[in-house]
Amino acid sequence: MPPVDDSATPIVRQDAPRSWSRRRLLKAAPVLASGIAAAGLAAATPAAAQSWRYDGWCPTWGCAPAGPPTSANLLSFSDQTLRLVAHASIGGSRVRVRLSNEMGSTPLTIGAAQVGLRDSGVWVRAGSNNPLTFGGDRSVTIPPGAPVLSDPVYLNVAPFTDLAVSLYLPGSVQAATIHSAALQAGYVSTTGNFAASTSFAVSRTIASWPFLSEVLVDGGAPCIVAVGDSITDGAGSSTNLNRRWPDLLARRLQLEAGVAVGVVNRGISGNQMLREESAAMIGGRALLARFDRDVLATPNLRVVMLLIGINDICYTSGATLVKPSELIAGYRQLIARAHDHGVAIVGSTLTPFEGFAYYNAARETVRRTVNDWLRACGEFDLLLDWEAVLRNPEAPTRLLAGYNSRDWIHPNDAGYAAMAGAVPLPQLLALLG
């Protein structure tokens, strides 16, 4: 096993390859027609047809859809209303909602949908619950494999507000598309359409986000997408308190730096970079497969923050144990694809996991070898040494006891606060442009 590098600093600055920064500028530059051609085009094109170009939509919240779940984990609804809670990272005066049937094999009908400001529990603040429309219609049928984006609705949203998205599901519906580890209570009504109601009788609560994948606000703010596995998803943090590291980073950006930046969490518990468990698709497609949809397609995306690889190590063993070279090739693919879209990418070292059920010496050697490469490679635009932040100095293959959520792989609230607190805001803001 390689020796422990106790001299490693928590944050390692890495310079972007020269090629991508120039490409980013080129992709951002408008293509100008000649004065005559431009004038002719302007005269022939109605102004209203171009108005969407200036709306400046940015996600204030998002999750990564996964599924379909196994039959034992499949949620079913019958003529009921869901009220799902999304915690805003930035504010705006208009809202759009993205719903997903991307993992479904049959059409999904939303009989009615509303968005409002959550008061507490299932309650929506009086006067804030607004109907959503889709191409002007209050109901929509989403084809299998597809998402749908609502029309804009006027709603004043403050940063760090809880939004309530209510979906009425007529008939019998199975949640084939779902984000399973919400760490946030959602509410299922008794029979009926209660989407427009301030409150309703709750038949059960759920700890997931079925069908809801994004909420956007206007204002033109830049966006950061945090992507990875359960450590980004927030496993081990307190339920209903929004103490995942991306939540805490969003607060630092606004409260310490005074900058409005949409922070979207596309982590999925159980996710891997290179492979996926065909019998457990609740863990999502491999990151290499979902990167374009879940990350690069995000509006106003400027920076990706990446923490992935520990599940690739934990879920392989013996002759199939993942090789460091395979993980390195995966990182390089993600770097290249982000840069090709003019997006900066922040990497992170893999955090300690001795004491976790899947720990052994062979897996630890892979983790340490990958971390040595991450620190030395210079290929990310910025590297966060989260291993150095979370490890026990006296037992560096273990989490510091005060950061352990009891399973020795997932941090607790204090550990996630340490991760968010270690992000150097000046360097991150420089990447945002």
Secondary structure, 3 states (H helix, E strand, C coil): CCCCCCCCCCEEECCCCHHHHHHHHHHHCCCCCCHHHHHHHHHHCCHHHHHHHHCCCEEEEECCCECCCCHHHCCEEEEEEEEEEEECCCCEEEEEEEEECCCCCCCEEECEEEEEEECCCCCECCCCCEECCECCECCEEECCCCEEECCCEEEEECCCCEEEEEEEEEEEEECCCEECCCCCCEEEEEECCCCCCCCCCEEEEECCEECEEEEEECCCCCEEEEEECHHHHCCCCCCCCCCCHHHHHHHHHHHCCCCCCEEEECCCCCCCCCCCCCCCHHHCCCHHHHHHHHHHCCCCEEEEEEECCHHHHHCCCHHHCCCHHHHHHHHHHHHHHHHHCCCEEEEECCCCCCCCCCCCHHHHHHHHHHHHHHHHHCCCCEEECHHHHHEECCEEEEECHHHECCCCCCECHHHHHHHHHCCCHHHHHHHHC
